[in-house]
């Protein structure tokens, strides 16, 4: 989205990131660093500002870092591969972040996190949303959307987010198991359905939004420390009342939108309670998050980038 909303003001160049294409997860980030190193060296004398969100910042010269805006989406040791090596790389990254022209986080939690690691003054620019597509999804015929995904009239569809590692979807499914009226639904690439064998959908963007429109409640219980979960935020924007475990950036989202935390011991009761949330309450949540539209995002980034001398 950053490239799209600022293309009238800045010319963007990108460097390919291959690490998500590796079939073998272990050591993929070290292989990524080795593969991207020539491209980073070639950027050494490039004019302009670097916007970077990757461990390969470690390959930058001090002069390059002085012209870099670094974006920290999130940091979670659960994702380290292998743990000791990647942890050391991240600690080195935190040590050099003060050399950057600016550091951006997607939620206040992560700005505080960096401050605790000697990186003061990180700015918060929240992930933004295309309200045109969100509003289009909110206006869809809900019954038709439910029919598309085979949801009967007496079924409560519980959206649990992406069925990836440490996302907590298996926890939600286990807590709701045994109630025939509740159907747990997840999205994302089929290869990511770790620990979940229920109703999973690998959908294009428009299908995903129709699915959100068809659901009744969103429940998000990740173990990992996420940035500012797009799945959770988009579920709230499309009108789903939520239950959000207040972990890392999700805690900021839960507090901002006044979403209660899930209690696994009584999760079924909570789901039924949240499904009865008044429309006025879900509309208030929409109004809260609608502030973070493309205009907000473009303006925040333009003010930042225009203030960096090159």
C-alpha positions in Angstrom: 0.0 0.0 0.0 2.9 2.4 0.7 4.0 2.4 -2.9 0.4 2.8 -4.1 -0.6 5.8 -2.0 2.6 7.8 -2.4 3.3 7.1 -6.1 2.4 10.7 -7.1 5.2 12.1 -4.9 7.9 9.5 -5.0 9.5 7.1 -7.4 10.0 3.6 -5.9 12.5 0.9 -6.6 12.3 -2.5 -5.0 14.7 -5.3 -4.3 13.3 -8.9 -4.6 12.8 -10.8 -1.3 13.1 -14.5 -1.9 12.9 -15.9 1.7 9.2 -16.7 1.6 9.7 -18.8 -1.5 12.0 -21.3 0.2 10.3 -24.6 0.9 12.6 -25.5 3.8 12.0 -23.1 6.6 15.1 -23.7 8.7 18.0 -21.3 7.9 15.9 -19.5 5.3 16.8 -16.0 6.7 20.5 -16.7 6.6 20.1 -17.9 3.0 18.1 -14.8 2.3 20.9 -12.6 3.7 23.4 -14.3 1.5 21.3 -14.0 -1.6 20.3 -10.4 -1.1 23.9 -9.2 -0.2 24.9 -8.4 -3.8 21.7 -6.3 -4.3 22.4 -4.4 -1.1 26.0 -3.7 -2.1 24.8 -2.4 -5.5 22.6 0.1 -3.6 25.5 1.6 -1.8 25.7 4.8 -4.0 22.0 5.0 -4.9 20.4 8.4 -4.3 17.3 8.9 -2.2 15.9 7.3 0.9 15.7 3.6 1.8 12.6 2.2 3.3 13.5 -1.2 4.8 11.8 -3.8 7.0 14.3 -6.6 6.9 17.3 -8.1 8.7 19.4 -7.3 5.7 19.7 -3.8 7.2 22.7 -5.4 8.8 24.4 -5.4 5.4 24.0 -1.6 5.0 26.9 0.7 5.6 26.5 3.3 8.3 26.0 6.0 5.5 23.2 3.9 4.0 21.5 3.5 7.4 21.6 7.3 7.9 19.3 7.5 4.9 17.0 4.7 5.9 13.5 4.5 7.4 13.3 1.1 9.1 9.8 -0.4 9.6 9.3 -2.9 12.4 6.1 -4.8 11.9 6.7 -7.2 14.8 9.4 -9.3 16.5 8.7 -12.8 17.8 11.3 -15.4 18.9 8.8 -18.2 18.0 9.7 -17.5 14.4 13.4 -17.7 14.8 15.2 -20.3 12.6 17.5 -21.4 14.1 16.7 -19.7 17.5 20.2 -18.8 18.8 21.5 -17.5 15.5 18.5 -15.4 14.5 18.2 -14.0 18.1 21.8 -12.8 17.8 21.0 -11.2 14.4 18.0 -9.3 15.8 20.0 -8.1 18.8 22.6 -6.7 16.4 19.8 -5.1 14.4 18.3 -3.4 17.5 21.8 -2.0 18.2 22.2 -0.3 14.8 18.6 1.0 14.5 19.6 4.3 16.2 21.8 5.0 13.2 18.7 5.1 10.9 17.1 8.4 9.9 13.8 7.1 11.3 12.2 4.0 12.7 8.5 3.3 12.2 6.3 0.8 14.1 2.7 -0.3 13.3 1.4 -0.1 16.9 2.4 1.7 20.2 3.4 -1.6 21.8 6.3 -1.9 19.4 7.5 1.6 19.9 7.7 0.9 23.6 9.4 -2.4 22.8 12.2 -0.6 20.9 12.6 2.0 23.5 13.3 -0.7 26.0 16.1 -1.9 23.6 17.7 1.5 23.3 15.9 2.8 20.2 14.0 6.0 21.4 11.7 8.0 19.3 10.2 5.3 17.0 7.1 6.7 15.2 3.8 4.9 15.0 2.1 4.7 11.6 -0.8 2.2 11.9 -1.5 -0.2 9.1 -4.2 1.4 6.9 -7.2 0.1 5.1 -8.9 0.7 1.7 -12.3 1.9 3.0 -13.8 1.7 -0.5 -13.4 -2.1 -0.6 -14.3 -2.4 3.1 -17.5 -0.4 2.6 -18.3 -2.5 -0.5 -18.0 -5.6 1.6 -20.2 -4.1 4.4 -22.9 -3.5 1.8 -23.0 -7.0 0.5 -26.1 -9.1 1.0 -25.1 -11.1 4.1 -27.5 -14.0 3.4 -26.1 -14.5 -0.1 -22.6 -14.5 1.4 -23.6 -17.1 4.0 -25.2 -19.3 1.3 -22.0 -19.1 -0.8 -20.0 -20.6 2.1 -22.7 -23.1 3.2 -23.7 -21.5 6.4 -27.1 -22.4 7.6 -29.4 -19.9 9.3 -28.9 -21.3 12.8 -25.1 -21.5 12.5 -22.8 -19.0 14.2 -19.7 -18.6 12.0 -16.6 -17.9 14.1 -13.7 -16.4 12.2 -10.4 -17.3 13.8 -8.0 -15.6 11.3 -5.1 -17.2 9.4 -4.5 -20.8 10.3 -0.7 -20.4 10.6 1.8 -21.3 13.2 1.2 -19.9 16.7 -2.0 -18.1 15.5 -4.1 -19.9 18.0 -6.8 -21.3 15.6 -6.5 -24.8 17.0 -7.1 -23.4 20.5 -10.3 -21.7 19.4 -11.5 -24.9 17.6 -10.8 -27.0 20.7 -12.6 -24.6 23.0 -15.7 -24.6 20.7 -15.7 -28.2 19.9 -18.9 -30.1 20.6 -21.4 -27.3 19.9 -23.0 -28.1 16.5 -24.2 -24.5 16.0 -20.7 -23.1 16.0 -18.5 -23.4 13.0 -14.8 -22.2 13.2 -13.5 -20.7 10.0 -10.0 -19.8 9.0 -8.3 -18.3 5.9 -4.8 -18.2 4.3 -2.7 -20.4 2.1 -3.6 -24.1 2.4 0.0 -24.9 3.3 -0.3 -22.8 6.5 -3.1 -24.8 8.1 -1.0 -25.8 11.1 -3.0 -27.7 13.7 -6.4 -27.0 12.2 -8.5 -29.3 10.0 -11.8 -27.5 10.1 -13.4 -25.1 7.6 -10.4 -23.5 5.9 -10.6 -21.2 2.8 -7.8 -20.1 0.6 -9.4 -17.2 -1.2 -8.6 -14.2 -3.4 -9.2 -10.8 -1.8 -12.8 -10.3 -2.8 -13.7 -13.8 -1.7 -12.0 -13.3 1.7 -14.1 -10.1 2.2 -17.3 -11.9 1.3 -16.4 -14.6 3.9 -15.9 -12.0 6.6 -19.3 -10.6 5.7 -20.8 -14.0 6.2 -19.3 -14.6 9.6 -20.8 -13.6 13.0 -17.9 -13.2 15.5 -14.1 -13.0 15.3 -12.0 -14.7 17.9 -8.2 -14.1 17.9 -6.0 -16.0 20.4 -2.4 -16.0 19.0 0.6 -17.1 21.0 2.9 -15.0 18.8 3.4 -11.3 19.3 1.8 -9.8 16.2 2.1 -6.3 14.8 -1.4 -5.0 14.5 -3.3 -8.0 13.0 -4.8 -7.1 9.7 -7.2 -10.1 9.9 -8.5 -9.0 13.2 -8.8 -5.3 12.2 -10.6 -6.2 8.9 -13.0 -8.5 10.7 -13.9 -5.6 13.0 -14.2 -3.2 10.1 -16.6 -5.5 8.2 -18.9 -5.6 11.2 -17.8 -8.6 13.3 -17.8 -8.2 17.1 -14.5 -9.6 18.4 -12.8 -11.4 21.2 -9.1 -10.5 21.1 -6.3 -11.8 23.2 -4.3 -8.6 24.1 -0.9 -9.7 23.0 1.6 -7.2 21.7 0.1 -5.1 18.9 -3.2 -6.9 19.2 -3.5 -5.4 22.7 -3.4 -2.0 21.1 -6.1 -3.0 18.7 -8.3 -4.5 21.4 -7.9 -1.4 23.6 -8.6 1.0 20.8 -11.8 -0.8 19.8 -12.9 -1.9 23.3 -12.9 -5.6 22.4 -12.9 -8.0 25.3 -10.4 -10.8 25.8 -11.4 -14.4 25.2 -11.8 -16.7 28.2 -11.2 -20.2 26.9 -13.0 -21.7 29.9 -16.3 -20.0 28.8 -15.5 -19.2 25.2 -18.8 -20.7 23.8 -20.8 -18.4 26.1 -18.7 -15.5 25.1 -19.2 -16.2 21.4 -23.0 -16.2 21.8 -22.8 -13.0 23.8 -20.7 -11.3 21.2 -22.9 -12.4 18.4 -25.7 -10.4 20.1 -23.7 -7.2 20.0 -25.9 -4.2 19.0 -25.3 -2.8 15.5 -24.5 0.6 17.1 -21.5 -0.9 18.9 -20.0 -2.5 15.8 -20.6 0.8 13.9 -18.7 2.6 16.6 -15.8 0.2 16.1 -15.9 0.9 12.3 -15.8 4.6 12.9 -12.8 4.2 15.2 -10.8 2.2 12.7 -11.9 4.2 9.7 -9.6 7.0 10.8 -6.7 4.8 9.5 -7.7 5.1 5.8 -5.4 5.5 2.8 -5.4 9.3 3.2 -4.2 9.0 6.8 -1.5 6.6 5.7 -0.3 8.6 2.7 -0.2 11.8 4.8 1.8 10.2 7.7 4.3 8.8 5.3 4.7 11.9 3.2 5.3 14.0 6.3 8.0 11.5 7.4 9.7 11.1 4.1 9.6 14.9 3.2 11.4 15.6 6.5 14.4 13.4 5.8 17.3 15.1 4.1 19.1 13.2 1.4 
